[in-house]
């Protein structure tokens, strides 16, 4: 049986993935950052990418996992319009 990873490991992996996606979106011309650094309210609302100028057509939740995320469970925990909510 495999060893369970610590919560710190998972958090660091998730934070690194957020930074990677922010970097890629910036390279595409979007003015974005992580909600951890920009908006506690958005972060609490299951949004990981903060759009500083409102140009992204969606609200993004990131999951750095090999498992399929529980989309409907996560979406039920947010007030974001389902038509705008995306999990990557």
C-alpha positions as CSV (number, residue, x, y, z in Angstrom):
1,X,0.0,0.0,0.0
2,X,1.2,3.5,-0.9
3,X,2.2,6.1,1.7
4,X,-0.3,8.9,2.3
5,X,1.1,12.4,1.5
6,X,1.0,15.1,4.1
7,X,-1.4,18.1,3.9
8,X,1.6,20.3,3.5
9,X,2.8,18.4,0.4
10,X,-0.7,18.7,-1.2
11,X,-0.9,22.4,-0.4
12,X,2.5,23.1,-1.9
13,X,1.7,21.1,-5.0
14,X,-1.6,23.0,-5.4
15,X,0.1,26.4,-4.8
16,X,2.8,25.5,-7.4
17,X,0.1,24.6,-9.9
18,X,-1.7,27.9,-9.3
19,X,1.5,29.8,-9.9
20,X,2.1,27.8,-13.2
21,X,-1.4,28.6,-14.5
22,X,-1.1,32.3,-13.5
23,X,2.2,32.5,-15.4
24,X,0.7,30.9,-18.5
25,X,-2.4,33.2,-18.4
26,X,-0.1,36.2,-18.0
27,X,1.9,35.0,-21.1
28,X,-1.5,35.0,-23.0
29,X,-2.0,38.7,-21.9
30,X,-4.4,38.3,-19.0
31,X,-3.8,40.4,-15.8
32,X,-4.3,37.7,-13.2
33,X,-3.0,36.5,-9.9
34,X,-3.9,33.9,-7.3
35,X,-6.9,34.6,-5.1
36,X,-4.8,33.6,-2.1
37,X,-2.9,36.9,-2.7
38,X,-5.6,39.1,-4.1
39,X,-9.1,38.2,-2.8
40,X,-9.9,36.3,0.4
41,X,-13.6,36.4,-0.6
42,X,-13.0,34.7,-4.0
43,X,-10.6,32.2,-2.4
44,X,-13.3,31.2,0.1
45,X,-15.8,30.9,-2.8
46,X,-13.7,28.2,-4.6
47,X,-12.1,30.5,-7.1
48,X,-8.3,30.2,-7.5
49,X,-7.5,32.7,-10.2
50,X,-8.2,36.4,-9.6
51,X,-8.8,38.4,-12.8
52,X,-7.6,41.9,-12.0
53,X,-9.4,43.5,-15.0
54,X,-12.4,41.2,-15.5
55,X,-11.3,39.9,-18.9
56,X,-11.4,36.1,-18.3
57,X,-14.7,34.6,-19.4
58,X,-14.8,32.2,-16.5
59,X,-14.0,31.7,-12.8
60,X,-11.3,29.0,-12.4
61,X,-10.8,26.4,-9.6
62,X,-7.6,24.4,-10.0
63,X,-6.9,20.9,-8.9
64,X,-3.5,19.3,-9.0
65,X,-4.5,15.7,-8.7
66,X,-4.5,12.5,-10.7
67,X,-8.0,11.7,-9.5
68,X,-11.1,13.2,-11.2
69,X,-12.3,16.1,-9.1
70,X,-15.8,16.0,-7.7
71,X,-17.1,18.8,-9.9
72,X,-20.7,18.9,-8.7
73,X,-19.6,18.8,-5.0
74,X,-17.2,21.6,-5.5
75,X,-19.6,23.6,-7.6
76,X,-22.3,23.2,-4.9
77,X,-19.9,24.9,-2.4
78,X,-19.6,28.1,-4.5
79,X,-21.9,31.0,-5.4
80,X,-20.3,31.4,-8.9
81,X,-22.7,31.1,-11.8
82,X,-22.4,27.5,-13.0
83,X,-22.1,28.7,-16.6
84,X,-18.9,30.5,-15.6
85,X,-17.4,28.0,-13.2
86,X,-14.5,25.9,-14.6
87,X,-12.3,23.3,-12.9
88,X,-8.9,22.6,-14.4
